[in-house]
Amino acid sequence: MNHPGTQTPEPVAIVIIGATGDLSQRLLFPALYRLFSEGAIAGSLAIVGMSRRGMTHEQFRTFVREGVQRDVAIDAASWGRFAERLFYVSADSMKEADYAHLARTLADVEPRFGTGGNRLFYLAAPPSTYESILTNLGRSELIRYGSRQLWTRVIIEKPFGRDEATARRLNVLVDRVIGEEFVYRIDHYLGKETVQNMLVLRFANTVFEPIWNRRYVDHVQISFVEDIGVGGRGRFYEEVGVVRDVIQNHVLQLLAIIAMEPPAVFDAEEFRNEKAKVLRAIPPVQPVAAVRGQYAPDLVGGQRVPGYREEEGVEPQSPTPTYAAMRLQIENWRWADVPFYLRAGKRLARKDTEVVVVFRQPPLRLFRDYDIAGMDHNVLVLKTTDDERIALRFGARVPGHKHEIRSVTLDFSYRDFGEPEHPAYEHLLLDVMRGVQTSFPRRDEVELQWAIVDPLLMYWAGHPPDDFPNYPAGSMGPKEADDLLRREGRQWRTD
Ligand code: BG6
């Protein structure tokens, strides 16, 4: 079957706006180089980087190479072929007049590399610039609106807007300038193997789906725990904070996929319809069911790490949260009364992003003569961190004469397949080039995600914290986040 998700992409000229930023250097160029060197994308390719910084094409190639070689072994011959397709335009994306320079470069490289006129714009610039960039792209006629023979697609990074109102405004602009069919709102979590596998796990197996509901599930935890601080991204982080950076997008998308109903067919519209439906069933988070935090300096591994307020680009009295935990409800037949606990934070004890489904305890009176102290709920853990894995905890009788039941773990790692690993950005860039929108949130999803967190963000903005910083770097966040679960007789999992 010639599935659209397996076709070789058509020739294209890719324009990266914000080409000298961290995201481009660290993630986008390495992904593009790997796709190119593996032959996954056509040789008829040109890549134009655009940024304000003054640079020659040669300097830009060196800059890209520095990023690529950090995590890919470069092969001289493919690098040579890739590098000759790289071009640079020094321009201010906020100024309409500067786009003439980009248009000239495209007019020069498109026929040279046989890209056929298809264009892909990647907005890898700060979120506050998206409106101007879209407006300028539209006005400078670089986007061929509504054309299917000769397509123009646009990728927009997260966060998409600052709240529901700004997201709606941006969506209206997207509609006018590009059209929903050609926009790709990227959320790189949807390109991770574990996330791509969630529907397979739930709906291509017999054993999970029948128990995936309020009758068997006690609660669900989604943790987005990171050990890194904000590093060189202080200015960006001051604009967003933890909720806009990862909860409104990555975490709520994970939740939607974990909680959605099965689509009738697996295509972009049906999949996104089901996610939107579950997001619509979630009432806004209540401030009383949420906790915020900010990291203080501390010793981590014997070394002092700075507090958030000491990071470059951060205000000395900043109220920006670097940690948040909250409790959500999904008010539908499958999930009513099952709490979903979410937490995300920087500078915590470890890096761990995972979904944990905790099942109800069975009646255990039958085993009243057993030692069950080491026995826990059945738990299914889906880890989306680097070593992506799935683990199932269940009780087993300890061998020997004692009567004891202990929890044991069945563990599966994606590495067991022995296949080469492809970072999320590779999957997603390939999808865009193939015109497959399945892994890209639709307009309504993004707006619904804002509607869930907006009242909390407004409440927090109106009530600045008086206890920041309130958790030490290297810890697991503020104590109040533990209390949030403890008062309901639960605790954050540490599996
Ligand atoms: C990004 C956030 O979207 O995701 C970062 O902006 C975060 O703050 C990153 O560190 C985490 O992604 P990953 O793939 O490293 O888990």
Residues whose N, C-alpha, C, O or C-beta is under 5 A from the ligand:
A	BS01	BG6	D245
